[in-house]
Amino acid sequence: MENYENFITFGYWQYEVIRHAFGFTVAVFAASLVYFGMTANQAIQKYRTTFAISAVVMVSATIEIFQLWLMWDRAFVWDEAIRQMVRVEGEIFSNGYRYANWLIDVPMLLTQFLIVLQFTGRELFNRWWKLTGAGALMIILGYIGQYYEPQVAGFVEGSGAPFWFWGLLSWLTFFGLLFMANEAVKDGLPQLSPEARGAMTNAWKILVVSWFIYGFAYMVPAVPALAESDTFVVVRQLLYTFADVVSKTVFGVLLANVAILQSRSESHASG
């Protein structure tokens, strides 16, 4: 099954904006990988795991988004007769690679989130398996639903109900995940220094906003006024790009800053 982008023709600028967005995202993640490698030694040993996890996230995201760039590059060709970019026969663009990336990165991000919040031992494990399990389930449910985009957008005959069914289950799982993660924040913040506490609060708020943006982008094919618009395909891919950069790089940098601030506080207290 195909994502609904395959049923739309694009003006050249629209095609290029999406292509450039993929390239930009790959460059950001590759640069971020270097950043996390260079700043890890600013934190004390017990917090360096968060830098290593961020590095894993960057590698995963770079590979998967580069795959999207390749698919987008191959899937469309310029048709001089209608002066539009049209899909190449036999080639398909798939947003499914985004979900493959999220299935790796969401558990990774939640793991480093708990580590920086000072959870250890049994308490870390109990929170970890619930959060990462919910995160993985949320992604898998959305992954199934996104294959019904052409039906819900009206490009293919058939019911769009599976899009709504799997999407609703994914949203419900998302809200459960947010509740558990917010409880972790409330319980973990008192264990941080005042400076680190403020930075952690900001990181959490930014993560929540970026995750909601993913959900809104998922819904675009189901909105009749937007589904057939080539411009809103651009908007949708830019929303995904923005959310990817914020939830992975920006959130990772903010968590690294929390780890550095907490390291300084603990080093000062022990020295």
Backbone bond lengths (Angstrom), bond angles and torsions (degrees), N, CA, C in turn:
res aa  C-N    CA-C-N  psi(-1)  N-CA   C-N-CA  omega(-1)  CA-C   N-CA-C  phi
1 M - - - 1.463 - - 1.526 110.24 -
2 E 1.325 115.42 152.32 1.454 120.83 -172.79 1.531 111.49 -110.45
3 N 1.320 116.95 150.83 1.456 120.52 167.91 1.521 109.41 -74.23
4 Y 1.320 115.62 158.73 1.456 118.22 -170.42 1.531 113.51 -71.21
5 E 1.326 117.89 -16.41 1.473 120.24 176.60 1.526 112.20 -57.53
6 N 1.337 117.19 -27.19 1.457 121.16 -177.23 1.530 113.22 -71.94
7 F 1.330 117.96 -10.85 1.457 121.48 -177.31 1.529 112.35 -101.03
8 I 1.309 117.34 6.61 1.465 122.30 -174.68 1.524 110.10 -118.89
9 T 1.341 116.31 141.86 1.462 120.60 171.27 1.525 108.26 -96.12
10 F 1.319 115.75 152.93 1.460 120.49 -173.28 1.521 111.37 -126.97
11 G 1.323 114.81 145.57 1.449 119.02 166.48 1.518 108.21 -67.95
12 Y 1.312 116.71 157.84 1.460 118.76 -174.91 1.524 111.67 -60.95
13 W 1.328 117.23 -40.77 1.457 119.74 -177.86 1.530 110.99 -64.35
14 Q 1.349 116.14 -36.72 1.459 119.44 -179.77 1.533 110.67 -67.08
15 Y 1.310 115.43 -43.54 1.457 120.54 177.05 1.530 110.35 -60.18
16 E 1.318 117.12 -44.08 1.462 121.24 -176.72 1.521 111.98 -69.90
17 V 1.332 117.61 -36.21 1.469 119.65 178.54 1.522 110.18 -60.56
18 I 1.335 116.56 -44.61 1.463 119.96 178.77 1.527 110.45 -64.88
19 R 1.314 116.18 -42.85 1.473 120.66 179.26 1.530 110.64 -60.36
20 H 1.330 115.71 -43.35 1.458 120.23 179.61 1.536 111.08 -68.24
21 A 1.341 116.70 -34.11 1.473 119.69 178.09 1.522 110.53 -62.38
22 F 1.329 116.40 -41.16 1.465 119.52 176.54 1.533 110.37 -62.62
23 G 1.329 115.93 -45.09 1.459 119.74 179.80 1.519 112.26 -62.46
24 F 1.338 116.15 -41.19 1.460 121.11 178.14 1.523 110.88 -61.16
25 T 1.340 116.28 -44.57 1.455 120.30 -178.66 1.523 111.59 -62.62
26 V 1.322 116.40 -43.23 1.465 120.64 177.99 1.524 110.30 -59.86
27 A 1.340 116.39 -43.53 1.465 120.34 -179.33 1.528 111.46 -64.84
28 V 1.324 117.14 -40.70 1.468 120.99 178.97 1.523 110.50 -61.92
29 F 1.317 116.80 -45.92 1.462 119.92 -178.03 1.525 111.76 -67.54
30 A 1.315 116.61 -38.88 1.466 119.42 178.58 1.525 110.66 -64.79
31 A 1.343 116.51 -41.73 1.463 120.59 178.25 1.526 110.73 -66.88
32 S 1.337 116.13 -37.00 1.463 120.35 -179.50 1.522 111.12 -66.05
33 L 1.318 116.52 -34.33 1.460 120.59 176.82 1.527 110.34 -57.95
34 V 1.324 116.21 -43.57 1.464 121.04 178.00 1.532 110.24 -64.84
35 Y 1.334 115.82 -42.18 1.466 120.34 -179.27 1.533 111.33 -59.07
36 F 1.330 116.74 -48.09 1.466 119.10 -177.94 1.524 111.56 -65.69
37 G 1.326 116.48 -34.17 1.455 119.66 176.79 1.518 112.44 -66.63
38 M 1.331 116.60 -35.50 1.464 121.26 -176.34 1.527 113.41 -80.90
39 T 1.337 117.41 -23.51 1.468 119.56 -174.81 1.527 113.76 -102.41
40 A 1.324 118.02 -5.25 1.469 120.86 -175.55 1.526 112.50 -58.41
41 N 1.346 117.02 -34.53 1.466 119.57 -176.26 1.528 112.89 -75.47
42 Q 1.331 117.92 -1.50 1.460 120.48 175.96 1.532 111.77 -81.64
43 A 1.336 115.61 -12.84 1.462 120.29 178.39 1.525 109.62 -105.39
44 I 1.326 115.83 155.03 1.453 118.65 176.20 1.530 109.42 -71.71
45 Q 1.320 116.29 166.10 1.464 122.22 -168.36 1.528 113.62 -53.12
46 K 1.319 117.37 -43.89 1.464 118.96 -172.24 1.527 113.08 -68.44
47 Y 1.334 117.59 -16.22 1.464 120.23 179.00 1.529 113.63 -100.45
48 R 1.305 117.39 -2.26 1.467 118.90 -176.38 1.517 112.82 -72.30
49 T 1.329 115.51 -15.66 1.470 118.73 176.08 1.524 111.12 -59.59
50 T 1.335 117.04 -35.78 1.463 119.23 -178.07 1.529 111.19 -65.60
51 F 1.325 117.26 -32.80 1.465 120.57 176.98 1.534 110.15 -69.71
52 A 1.335 115.85 -39.54 1.465 120.20 178.54 1.528 110.57 -64.65
53 I 1.349 116.86 -40.96 1.462 120.06 178.76 1.522 110.61 -65.07
54 S 1.325 117.20 -41.69 1.465 120.41 177.03 1.526 110.91 -59.99
55 A 1.322 116.44 -38.03 1.462 120.38 177.88 1.526 110.60 -63.38
56 V 1.334 116.81 -42.09 1.469 120.75 176.93 1.525 110.68 -60.85
57 V 1.329 116.03 -43.93 1.468 120.96 178.33 1.526 110.68 -59.70
58 M 1.325 117.35 -41.94 1.459 121.05 -179.30 1.530 111.82 -65.28
59 V 1.323 116.63 -41.44 1.468 119.94 178.77 1.524 110.50 -63.76
60 S 1.331 116.00 -47.70 1.462 120.90 179.35 1.529 111.27 -58.68
61 A 1.332 116.00 -48.37 1.467 120.22 -177.24 1.525 111.56 -66.13
62 T 1.314 117.41 -39.13 1.466 120.52 179.43 1.524 110.80 -61.17
63 I 1.336 116.68 -45.07 1.464 120.68 -178.68 1.522 111.18 -65.51
64 E 1.331 116.93 -47.10 1.458 120.09 -175.93 1.527 112.52 -68.60
65 I 1.325 118.32 -42.04 1.467 120.12 -179.66 1.529 110.64 -71.07
66 F 1.316 117.38 -32.83 1.462 119.09 174.48 1.528 110.36 -63.77
67 Q 1.328 116.53 -35.80 1.465 120.18 175.41 1.527 110.39 -62.93
68 L 1.320 117.68 -40.04 1.465 120.98 175.71 1.520 110.96 -62.00
69 W 1.319 116.89 -42.10 1.473 121.08 178.12 1.525 109.96 -59.02
70 L 1.331 116.86 -44.84 1.459 120.63 179.92 1.525 111.23 -62.87
71 M 1.331 117.06 -43.93 1.461 120.55 -179.39 1.520 111.26 -64.94
72 W 1.322 117.00 -42.69 1.466 121.07 179.28 1.535 109.92 -63.98
73 D 1.314 115.69 -41.17 1.469 120.81 -179.51 1.528 111.57 -63.32
74 R 1.327 117.17 -36.50 1.463 121.23 -177.55 1.528 113.19 -85.76
75 A 1.339 117.31 -25.45 1.467 120.62 -168.82 1.522 114.07 -78.54
76 F 1.336 118.64 -18.96 1.468 120.34 -175.14 1.524 110.85 -129.58
77 V 1.343 114.51 148.50 1.463 120.93 -179.64 1.531 108.33 -140.53
78 W 1.308 116.19 152.58 1.468 121.45 -178.46 1.522 110.47 -74.96
79 D 1.343 116.34 127.83 1.474 122.61 175.30 1.521 107.55 -106.86
80 E 1.314 115.83 107.26 1.469 120.82 -175.38 1.514 111.99 -64.26
81 A 1.334 117.64 -30.62 1.464 121.20 -176.72 1.527 111.73 -63.17
82 I 1.313 116.91 -41.44 1.469 119.96 -179.61 1.527 111.87 -108.60
83 R 1.322 115.86 -0.91 1.456 123.40 179.35 1.543 111.11 52.03
84 Q 1.326 113.64 52.33 1.457 121.85 178.56 1.533 109.05 -141.16
85 M 1.316 114.91 157.63 1.452 120.59 171.00 1.530 107.39 -85.57
86 V 1.329 116.62 121.81 1.459 121.05 -178.36 1.533 108.86 -119.13
87 R 1.343 115.26 157.72 1.459 119.26 -177.52 1.524 111.15 -70.81
88 V 1.296 115.46 137.80 1.457 122.55 176.69 1.526 108.63 -76.56
89 E 1.316 117.20 130.78 1.449 120.95 -179.97 1.535 109.69 -59.47
90 G 1.309 114.98 131.60 1.458 119.98 179.41 1.517 114.54 89.25
91 E 1.330 117.53 -6.90 1.467 121.60 178.70 1.527 109.81 -109.95
92 I 1.318 117.35 142.84 1.458 121.98 -179.04 1.526 109.63 -134.98
93 F 1.327 115.34 136.57 1.465 120.71 171.23 1.519 108.05 -94.75
94 S 1.336 117.83 136.91 1.463 121.27 -177.48 1.522 111.17 -134.31
95 N 1.329 114.85 124.76 1.466 120.22 172.73 1.524 111.74 -75.00
96 G 1.330 116.52 -4.86 1.455 119.84 -179.44 1.512 113.48 -57.08
97 Y 1.344 116.73 -27.74 1.463 119.52 178.34 1.520 111.61 -66.50
98 R 1.320 116.93 -26.57 1.469 118.98 174.84 1.530 109.38 -63.41
99 Y 1.325 115.82 -43.74 1.461 119.98 -178.53 1.526 111.01 -65.83
100 A 1.327 116.26 -37.39 1.463 119.57 176.17 1.523 110.22 -60.33
101 N 1.339 115.81 -40.57 1.456 120.85 177.51 1.525 111.60 -65.67
102 W 1.330 116.37 -45.81 1.468 120.26 -179.38 1.520 111.57 -64.04
103 L 1.333 117.18 -33.12 1.459 120.25 -179.51 1.530 111.03 -64.46
104 I 1.313 116.74 -26.68 1.470 121.43 174.38 1.526 110.67 -84.82
105 D 1.331 115.44 -47.18 1.463 119.72 -168.10 1.520 114.66 -77.63
106 V 1.334 118.09 -36.50 1.466 119.27 -178.64 1.533 111.60 -60.84
107 P 1.345 119.90 -49.21 1.475 118.37 175.02 1.528 113.21 -59.96
108 M 1.340 117.10 -35.84 1.461 120.14 178.42 1.530 111.02 -64.50
109 L 1.333 116.15 -46.08 1.462 120.37 -179.46 1.528 111.33 -63.15
110 L 1.325 116.47 -40.80 1.460 119.76 179.37 1.531 111.82 -68.24
111 T 1.318 116.49 -32.22 1.465 120.14 177.84 1.528 111.01 -65.66
112 Q 1.332 116.83 -49.39 1.465 118.32 -179.36 1.522 111.20 -68.11
113 F 1.319 116.31 -29.69 1.462 122.82 175.61 1.529 110.11 -57.92
114 L 1.331 116.78 -46.46 1.466 120.94 -179.98 1.528 112.01 -70.29
115 I 1.329 116.32 -36.90 1.464 119.79 179.75 1.530 111.17 -63.02
116 V 1.317 116.30 -45.29 1.468 120.49 -179.01 1.530 110.77 -67.80
117 L 1.336 116.92 -28.69 1.466 120.19 177.11 1.526 112.76 -77.78
118 Q 1.335 116.95 6.21 1.464 123.27 171.38 1.526 114.95 81.44
119 F 1.317 118.59 11.03 1.460 118.61 178.75 1.518 110.21 -75.82
120 T 1.316 115.99 139.89 1.465 120.97 -178.91 1.524 109.66 -141.49
121 G 1.323 116.15 166.90 1.448 122.42 172.53 1.513 114.49 58.52
122 R 1.325 116.18 -138.60 1.461 121.69 -176.46 1.524 112.00 -63.44
123 E 1.334 116.66 -37.92 1.460 119.10 -179.85 1.525 110.62 -64.22
124 L 1.325 117.47 -40.29 1.466 121.24 176.25 1.523 110.15 -60.30
125 F 1.334 116.96 -47.25 1.464 120.22 -177.39 1.530 111.53 -64.50
126 N 1.344 116.42 -43.45 1.467 119.79 -178.47 1.518 112.06 -61.54
127 R 1.321 116.12 -40.62 1.469 119.13 177.81 1.535 110.85 -75.14
128 W 1.320 115.97 -36.32 1.460 120.63 -175.79 1.517 112.55 -62.51
129 W 1.337 117.42 -48.73 1.462 118.10 -174.51 1.526 111.14 -69.48
130 K 1.323 117.94 -30.84 1.469 120.03 177.25 1.528 111.08 -70.47
131 L 1.332 116.08 -45.76 1.463 119.87 -178.41 1.529 111.80 -68.34
132 T 1.330 116.97 -48.35 1.458 118.81 -177.58 1.530 111.08 -69.75
133 G 1.325 116.80 -33.62 1.465 119.67 175.88 1.516 111.36 -63.68
134 A 1.334 116.55 -44.51 1.460 120.92 178.17 1.525 110.65 -65.18
135 G 1.334 116.44 -40.07 1.460 119.84 179.20 1.515 112.11 -63.28
136 A 1.345 116.59 -44.35 1.466 120.61 179.36 1.527 110.74 -65.51
137 L 1.332 117.18 -41.83 1.470 120.68 179.27 1.522 110.82 -63.13
138 M 1.327 116.90 -42.33 1.466 121.16 177.99 1.524 111.09 -56.69
139 I 1.322 116.95 -44.70 1.462 121.41 -178.67 1.522 110.96 -67.73
140 I 1.325 117.36 -44.02 1.470 120.89 -178.05 1.529 110.80 -63.36
141 L 1.326 117.21 -42.10 1.462 120.30 178.99 1.530 111.10 -63.85
142 G 1.326 116.69 -43.05 1.461 119.97 177.19 1.521 111.87 -65.40
143 Y 1.327 116.20 -36.26 1.463 121.31 178.61 1.526 111.02 -60.60
144 I 1.315 116.85 -43.44 1.465 120.33 178.08 1.524 110.09 -64.30
145 G 1.327 116.49 -46.63 1.460 120.55 -176.89 1.510 114.23 -62.41
146 Q 1.334 118.45 -35.38 1.456 120.71 -174.44 1.529 112.68 -68.00
147 Y 1.324 117.87 -16.26 1.459 119.73 176.82 1.531 112.76 -75.77
148 Y 1.334 116.68 -7.21 1.455 120.71 178.00 1.530 111.87 -103.95
149 E 1.321 116.95 16.31 1.471 120.80 177.86 1.527 112.91 -58.88
150 P 1.349 120.10 -45.43 1.479 118.92 -178.71 1.526 112.94 -59.72
151 Q 1.343 116.90 -35.52 1.459 119.61 179.41 1.522 111.56 -69.50
152 V 1.321 116.48 -46.55 1.462 118.81 -176.95 1.531 111.00 -70.62
153 A 1.352 117.14 -25.87 1.464 120.93 177.67 1.526 112.31 -83.88
154 G 1.331 117.09 -10.79 1.455 120.55 177.50 1.512 115.15 88.98
155 F 1.323 118.69 10.96 1.460 120.92 179.46 1.529 112.36 -83.27
156 V 1.319 115.85 -22.98 1.461 121.64 -178.10 1.525 107.97 -130.06
157 E 1.331 116.79 139.96 1.450 120.21 176.96 1.525 110.06 -66.77
158 G 1.304 114.86 144.46 1.463 119.60 -179.14 1.506 110.48 132.97
159 S 1.290 115.63 168.19 1.457 121.22 -176.55 1.523 111.52 -78.27
160 G 1.326 114.66 139.89 1.457 120.04 173.36 1.517 112.04 -91.54
161 A 1.359 116.16 5.02 1.465 119.99 -176.94 1.534 113.04 -58.67
162 P 1.344 119.37 -39.91 1.478 117.63 179.31 1.526 113.34 -59.92
163 F 1.348 116.61 -33.05 1.471 120.05 177.05 1.527 109.66 -59.42
164 W 1.338 115.80 -46.90 1.457 120.30 -178.85 1.523 111.30 -70.81
165 F 1.334 117.18 -39.34 1.460 121.20 -177.63 1.522 111.12 -62.24
166 W 1.334 116.06 -54.67 1.462 119.87 -178.21 1.525 111.18 -69.68
167 G 1.329 116.20 -35.39 1.466 119.87 177.66 1.513 111.96 -64.26
168 L 1.348 116.44 -41.89 1.468 120.02 179.04 1.527 110.78 -64.31
169 L 1.321 116.65 -42.80 1.463 119.53 177.75 1.532 110.80 -61.33
170 S 1.334 115.69 -39.17 1.464 119.58 178.59 1.525 111.03 -65.12
171 W 1.345 117.07 -42.40 1.462 120.83 177.98 1.532 111.19 -62.74
172 L 1.336 117.39 -42.95 1.463 120.37 179.80 1.531 111.03 -63.04
173 T 1.326 115.69 -40.63 1.461 119.47 176.55 1.523 110.74 -63.96
174 F 1.328 115.48 -38.54 1.462 121.48 178.48 1.529 111.07 -59.73
175 F 1.334 116.61 -45.09 1.465 119.41 -179.69 1.525 111.30 -66.14
176 G 1.341 116.49 -36.54 1.460 119.20 174.79 1.522 111.41 -63.62
177 L 1.322 116.11 -40.66 1.462 121.40 177.47 1.523 110.88 -61.95
178 L 1.323 116.18 -44.91 1.466 119.92 179.07 1.527 111.21 -59.94
179 F 1.326 116.46 -41.98 1.471 119.78 179.91 1.525 110.79 -60.88
180 M 1.346 116.65 -48.46 1.470 120.10 -178.72 1.525 111.44 -65.23
181 A 1.334 116.83 -39.84 1.461 119.79 -179.85 1.523 111.14 -68.02
182 N 1.332 116.72 -37.25 1.458 119.86 178.49 1.526 111.23 -66.67
183 E 1.329 116.77 -36.59 1.468 120.55 175.20 1.527 110.26 -62.48
184 A 1.341 116.11 -39.56 1.466 120.02 178.28 1.521 110.93 -63.35
185 V 1.325 116.16 -40.04 1.464 120.24 178.38 1.524 110.40 -62.89
186 K 1.329 116.74 -47.46 1.471 120.18 -179.08 1.529 111.66 -61.51
187 D 1.329 116.76 -38.08 1.461 119.98 -179.12 1.528 112.50 -77.71
188 G 1.333 116.46 -29.32 1.457 119.63 -175.56 1.513 115.04 -88.98
189 L 1.327 117.85 -28.75 1.467 120.74 -176.07 1.525 113.95 -56.34
190 P 1.351 119.37 -42.54 1.470 118.62 -178.61 1.534 113.35 -60.53
191 Q 1.328 117.07 -18.95 1.464 119.80 -178.85 1.536 112.38 -83.93
192 L 1.336 116.48 -7.10 1.460 120.83 -178.96 1.516 111.36 -96.70
193 S 1.319 116.15 158.72 1.466 120.84 174.44 1.519 108.94 -67.93
194 P 1.336 118.85 159.82 1.474 120.53 -178.95 1.522 113.76 -54.80
195 E 1.330 117.71 -43.07 1.463 120.26 179.68 1.520 111.21 -65.14
196 A 1.321 116.11 -46.28 1.459 120.70 -179.84 1.530 110.84 -65.56
197 R 1.317 116.27 -33.29 1.465 120.90 -179.85 1.526 110.80 -62.29
198 G 1.324 116.77 -44.98 1.460 120.22 179.14 1.513 112.03 -64.66
199 A 1.326 116.39 -41.14 1.465 120.45 179.20 1.524 111.26 -65.89
200 M 1.328 117.03 -37.03 1.459 121.10 179.07 1.519 111.00 -67.83
201 T 1.308 117.37 -39.99 1.467 121.39 177.90 1.529 110.39 -60.49
202 N 1.319 116.63 -43.55 1.467 120.61 179.07 1.529 111.33 -65.39
203 A 1.326 116.56 -40.14 1.470 120.48 178.89 1.522 110.74 -61.87
204 W 1.323 116.54 -42.34 1.457 120.98 -179.37 1.531 111.15 -64.69
205 K 1.315 117.38 -43.49 1.465 121.01 179.30 1.528 111.14 -61.80
206 I 1.315 116.20 -42.39 1.461 120.51 -179.81 1.529 110.89 -65.33
207 L 1.320 116.89 -39.62 1.463 119.92 178.70 1.523 111.08 -63.14
208 V 1.327 117.13 -43.74 1.462 121.07 180.00 1.525 110.68 -60.18
209 V 1.329 117.48 -46.68 1.464 121.42 -179.68 1.530 110.66 -60.21
210 S 1.325 116.88 -45.69 1.462 119.95 -177.89 1.524 111.42 -64.85
211 W 1.318 117.72 -36.14 1.461 120.36 179.32 1.528 111.68 -69.36
212 F 1.321 117.88 -34.29 1.465 119.91 175.37 1.533 110.55 -65.95
213 I 1.317 117.45 -35.60 1.459 121.05 178.72 1.529 110.60 -61.29
214 Y 1.336 117.19 -40.00 1.469 119.92 175.12 1.532 110.40 -55.64
215 G 1.320 116.34 -46.50 1.459 120.42 -178.20 1.518 112.37 -62.11
216 F 1.329 116.83 -40.40 1.464 120.24 178.94 1.531 110.90 -66.05
217 A 1.322 117.03 -39.49 1.465 121.00 178.60 1.533 110.44 -64.01
218 Y 1.333 116.64 -37.20 1.459 121.33 177.44 1.527 111.30 -58.39
219 M 1.342 116.84 -34.83 1.454 121.61 -172.81 1.525 114.23 -81.27
220 V 1.317 119.07 -12.52 1.467 121.74 -173.93 1.530 113.16 -53.02
221 P 1.341 121.87 -45.39 1.461 120.26 -178.16 1.533 113.82 -61.95
222 A 1.330 117.65 -19.95 1.461 121.05 -176.80 1.523 113.11 -87.93
223 V 1.325 117.77 -3.66 1.467 121.74 -179.82 1.529 108.16 -98.49
224 P 1.338 118.60 110.32 1.474 121.13 -174.00 1.523 114.29 -52.29
225 A 1.324 117.15 -39.84 1.465 120.25 -177.27 1.525 112.29 -69.34
226 L 1.338 116.97 -17.73 1.460 120.77 -176.34 1.528 112.96 -108.03
227 A 1.334 116.37 -28.57 1.458 120.59 -168.36 1.519 113.86 -59.17
228 E 1.339 117.70 -36.76 1.459 119.97 -176.63 1.525 112.75 -95.26
229 S 1.301 117.34 6.85 1.461 121.44 -176.47 1.528 110.83 -91.62
230 D 1.335 115.81 120.81 1.462 118.79 176.20 1.521 111.12 -64.45
231 T 1.323 117.09 -31.27 1.460 120.47 178.60 1.523 111.17 -64.81
232 F 1.339 116.83 -37.18 1.459 118.51 -178.68 1.519 112.31 -78.12
233 V 1.329 117.44 -16.14 1.460 118.45 167.95 1.525 108.39 -65.74
234 V 1.336 115.85 -41.56 1.469 120.56 177.04 1.525 109.68 -61.43
235 V 1.333 116.01 -47.57 1.467 120.29 179.90 1.524 110.47 -58.35
236 R 1.323 115.90 -43.52 1.462 119.88 -179.08 1.525 111.69 -61.82
237 Q 1.321 116.90 -46.28 1.464 119.84 -179.36 1.527 111.32 -67.84
238 L 1.320 117.26 -32.59 1.466 120.05 176.29 1.531 110.69 -69.80
239 L 1.337 117.10 -35.33 1.463 119.94 175.17 1.527 110.36 -63.17
240 Y 1.337 116.14 -44.63 1.465 119.88 176.42 1.532 110.70 -59.93
241 T 1.333 116.09 -42.66 1.464 120.52 -179.61 1.521 111.18 -62.36
242 F 1.327 115.99 -47.65 1.465 120.82 179.99 1.531 110.33 -60.01
243 A 1.346 116.19 -47.29 1.459 119.91 -178.72 1.519 111.38 -64.25
244 D 1.331 117.27 -38.75 1.463 120.52 178.17 1.524 111.79 -61.26
245 V 1.319 115.86 -48.83 1.464 120.28 -177.71 1.528 110.56 -64.62
246 V 1.335 116.70 -42.54 1.470 119.97 -177.73 1.529 111.36 -69.88
247 S 1.344 116.90 -46.93 1.470 119.44 -173.93 1.524 112.81 -73.66
248 K 1.317 117.56 -22.45 1.459 120.14 -178.52 1.530 111.96 -103.53
249 T 1.324 116.84 -60.58 1.464 118.95 -176.93 1.526 112.57 -75.58
250 V 1.328 117.46 -53.94 1.470 119.84 -176.47 1.530 110.31 -63.18
251 F 1.326 116.35 -47.18 1.465 119.49 178.15 1.526 110.94 -61.75
252 G 1.321 117.46 -41.35 1.458 120.94 178.29 1.513 112.36 -62.38
253 V 1.330 116.64 -41.69 1.466 120.92 178.50 1.524 110.51 -65.06
254 L 1.337 116.35 -42.01 1.460 119.79 179.34 1.531 111.50 -65.23
255 L 1.331 116.91 -40.26 1.466 119.41 176.13 1.527 110.97 -64.09
256 A 1.337 115.56 -39.87 1.467 119.09 177.38 1.529 110.37 -61.11
257 N 1.327 115.88 -39.03 1.464 120.01 178.35 1.528 111.18 -65.01
258 V 1.343 116.29 -39.46 1.468 120.14 175.78 1.524 109.77 -59.95
259 A 1.326 115.71 -45.02 1.469 120.04 -179.77 1.519 111.65 -62.21
260 I 1.329 116.73 -39.74 1.470 120.97 179.78 1.533 110.61 -67.75
261 L 1.339 116.35 -44.91 1.468 120.18 179.27 1.526 110.95 -62.76
262 Q 1.329 116.89 -42.51 1.454 120.51 179.65 1.528 110.39 -67.44
263 S 1.322 116.64 -36.30 1.474 120.02 177.27 1.515 111.18 -61.87
264 R 1.321 116.22 -44.01 1.473 120.17 179.25 1.525 110.89 -62.66
265 S 1.346 115.32 -41.52 1.460 119.94 -179.50 1.527 110.54 -63.42
266 E 1.323 116.50 -45.56 1.469 120.15 -178.48 1.528 111.58 -69.62
267 S 1.332 116.90 -36.32 1.466 120.25 178.38 1.517 110.38 -66.60
268 H 1.344 115.99 -39.46 1.464 120.84 178.72 1.524 110.62 -65.18
269 A 1.361 115.58 -42.11 1.467 120.41 -177.81 1.542 111.65 -66.44
270 S 1.344 115.24 -34.26 1.468 118.12 -177.75 1.523 112.74 -88.24
271 G 1.348 115.60 -15.58 1.461 118.40 -176.90 1.493 112.73 -99.36
